[in-house]
Structures are given as C-alpha cells and as structure tokens.
Amino acid sequence: MRQVDRAILVIGAILAALPAQAQTYDPRYPICMQVFSIDGPAIGCGYTSMAQCKASASGRAAECFANPYFAGGPRRTRRSRS
C-alpha cells in the first residue's frame, strides 16, 4: 500500500510542476479575434471595438467575436426623478 501512496504523491508533484495554460480570454477587453494558422487556432482579446478587430483581421484567416468573459465597464444606474 505504501508504494501506491508514493506513486500518487510522485504523480501529483509532477502534475503540479507542469506549466499551467494561460487564460485565453482577457476580461478587460470586450472583443476577441481568433486567428487560424497551420499551427492551430489562437485567440487574442485586446480589442475595444468590433471595427478595430475587423480591421486587424482583414486579409487574414481570422474572425472577431464578443468576449464571453468580458467584465464590463463601470455600471451606471439611472435615478428616477420623483
């Protein structure tokens, strides 16, 4: 039983030492672009408008889309006039 415990401990240590995958979607920007290449697709979120993203994607195998993890700007609430 001790060998099994050691094996689990070793496997856990190896997995913890492996590099973690970076977050694909940057929550600070509302628009992302996915670029398709021979190495596979890559997503980058760093655009503030769809027009800005489309201008950057023009002529490339790429598409723009709304960031599903966008945190949004400061929320403004309207006060009703009484």
C-alpha positions, -999 to 999 in steps of 0.1 A, spaced: 0 0 0 29 23 7 41 21 -29 7 32 -42 8 62 -18 43 71 -31 32 67 -67 3 91 -62 25 116 -44 51 115 -72 24 119 -99 8 148 -80 42 165 -77 49 161 -114 15 175 -124 19 204 -101 53 212 -116 39 213 -152 33 248 -166 -3 259 -164 -21 271 -195 -26 308 -197 -61 323 -197 -72 328 -233 -98 355 -228 -87 388 -213 -117 401 -192 -105 437 -198 -115 438 -235 -149 432 -250 -138 419 -284 -116 389 -293 -101 376 -325 -94 340 -334 -67 335 -360 -65 302 -378 -30 290 -389 -12 259 -398 -1 255 -361 -38 257 -350 -61 284 -339 -51 312 -315 -74 336 -296 -64 370 -286 -86 395 -268 -73 431 -269 -98 450 -290 -121 477 -278 -145 476 -308 -156 452 -334 -145 476 -361 -110 477 -347 -108 439 -346 -122 435 -382 -96 460 -395 -69 439 -379 -84 406 -392 -88 419 -427 -70 397 -452 -62 370 -427 -78 337 -418 -94 352 -387 -128 361 -372 -139 385 -345 -164 378 -317 -176 391 -284 -156 381 -254 -178 358 -233 -157 367 -202 -157 405 -206 -160 420 -171 -177 452 -185 -171 488 -176 -184 506 -145 -221 502 -141 -242 533 -142 -276 533 -126 -303 557 -135 -320 576 -108 -357 581 -113 -369 616 -109 -396 620 -83 
